[in-house]
Amino acid sequence: MAKRRDWTAARAKVEADNHGRCRVCRTAGVDAAHIIPRSINPTEANMGAEAVVGLCRHCHTKYDSHELDLLPYLTLDEQVHATRMAGSIERARQIITGARA
């Protein structure tokens, strides 16, 4: 049986961050969006609270579709964590901004 992940810390961060509002458009009601998509980095490091931000469904969909540059909305700590997960600052920037390789 697959191990269930504990999302308590990530959910708490998302709810506390911007009072449960979208990091980009400030809409209420947010999802925990992975800064580095799990399809790119499925490791345990990509599952913690520091690896997610609160985005509304609309902005989350745009980010996942590479139509939204999330970089201006990330804290320095989130950028550093993303760089570690991606392996280089260039690769993290490419993923976060939606730039095509």
Stockholm file with secondary structure:
# STOCKHOLM 1.0

chainA/1-101         MAKRRDWTAARAKVEADNHGRCRVCRTAGVDAAHIIPRSINPTEANMGAEAVVGLCRHCHTKYDSHELDLLPYLTLDEQVHATRMAGSIERARQIITGARA
#=GR chainA/1-101 SS CCCCCCCHHHHHHHHHGGGGBCTTTCCBSCEEEESSCTTTCCSGGGSSGGGEEEECHHHHHHHHTTCCCCGGGSCHHHHHHHHHHHSSHHHHHHHHHTCCC
#=GC SS_cons         CCCCCCCHHHHHHHHHGGGGBCTTTCCBSCEEEESSCTTTCCSGGGSSGGGEEEECHHHHHHHHTTCCCCGGGSCHHHHHHHHHHHSSHHHHHHHHHTCCC
//
